[in-house]
Structures are given as structure tokens and as C-alpha cells.
Amino acid sequence: MQILISCNSKISFLDSIFQKDADAVDARSEIDLRTGAAFTRFQTKLLQGKYHETQGVMLSYGPCQFPTLGFVVARDRRIEAFRPEDFWYLDLEVSEGHCTLLCEEERGRRI
């Protein structure tokens, strides 16, 4: 019973501390959504018809799209630049009389 009371008091303590953080996340999410929707409409209306490539397409904008695209491009470049290399695993076996000690690499590190 004591454990349950202790857990409940800790949970309510966390609720009061992190409510402001949760509210800030909600506000940021709402701002991102509204900004993205407004700017998407603005740039679509502004640029449609000015360039052949923009005919009949929506030009989407979102504050998270540019950093996310950066992560995707960086990962793609790392994959494209990958060149396989030779590697070895070291196993050490030491024998003394009838006793043998075998040491093996557990993590599979490249040496």
C-alpha cells in the first residue's frame, strides 16, 4: 500500500512540473501547423503560373521540412559514399599444459 501511495504522489508531482512544457509543445505544434498552412497557400498562389513546373501543383511549406530534408540528403550521401573495407576479428588462444584460455572479441569491433 505504501508503494502505491508513493507512486501516485510522484506521478502527480510530475504532472504539475511538466504541464508548462506540454503546453509549450502544444503551442509550437499549433504555430507550425498554422504557419505551414498559411505560407503553403501564399507561395502556391504567388508562384503558380509564373513557372511551368508549378502549374497545378501545391507548393508545400513547413518549418520541419527543411531540416528533415537535410537529414535525408546527408544520410543518402553517406550511403552513396560508403566503400567496403576489409576487417578482421581477433581471437586469442593461450595454452599452458592441459589448461586453455580462449579470448574472443564480443563487440565485433573493426581493428
N, C-alpha and C positions, 0 to 999 in steps of 0.2 A: 504494500500500500504506500509506503514511504517513497519508493522509487517512482510510482505513478504520479504522486503529487509533485515530486521534484522535476520530473519530465514536463508536466503540464506548466509549471511555473517557468521553466526555461523556454518553452515554446512561446508562451505569452510575452516573455521578455524579448525574444527575437522579433515577434510581430511588431512591437512598438518601436524598436530600433530601426528596422528596415522598411517601415512604411514610407518614409520620405524618399528612400532610394527607389522603391517600387513606383511611387508617384512620379519621380523624375524620369524613370524609364518609360512610363506610360505617356508622359508629356512629349518626350523626344520621339517616340513612335508616332504619335499623332501629328507632330510638326513635320516629320519626314514624309508621312503619307500625304498631308495637305500640300506641302511644298512640291512634292513629286507630281501630284495630280495637276496642280496649277501650272507648273512650269512645263509639264508634258503638253498640256493643251496650248500654252503660249507658243512654245517653239514649233509645235506641229502646225498651228495656224500661220505662224510667221514664215516658215520655210517651205511649206507645201506650195508647189507651183513655181518656186524660184529655181529649183534644180530638178533635173529629170529623175534622179534617183529617189526623190521624196514624193513623187506622185502617188497618192492613195495610200501612203503608209503613215503610221503613227510614230512619232519620234519620241521615244520614252526617255524620261529623266528620273533619276532617283539618287539621293545622296550616297547610297551604299553601292551603286552600280560601278562607279569608277574604281574604288578600292578593290572591289570583288574582281573586276576585270583584270586589275593589276596582279592579283594573286593567281588567277588562271593563266595569264600570259607568262608570269615568272615560272610557274610550275611546268608549263609546256616547254619553255626554253631549257629548263633543267633536264627534262626528259629527252629533248632533241639533242642536247649536248652530251648525253651520257655515252661513255665509251667503256665497255667491259675491260676489267683488268684481271690479270692472274692473281690468285691469292692462295695461301696455304694455311692449313691448320697444323699446329704443333702438338704432338703427343710425346710425352717423356715417360720412358720406362726405365726404372733403375732396379737392378737385381743384385742381391747380396746373399749368397748361399741359396737357401730354399725360400727366401723372402723376396717378393717382387712388389715394387711400388709403381703404380701406373698413374700418371698425371695427365689429364686431358683438359683442353680448352672448353669451358662450358658456354661462354657467351658467343662463340663463333666470330670473334673479332678478326679483322683482316690484319695480317702482320706483314 
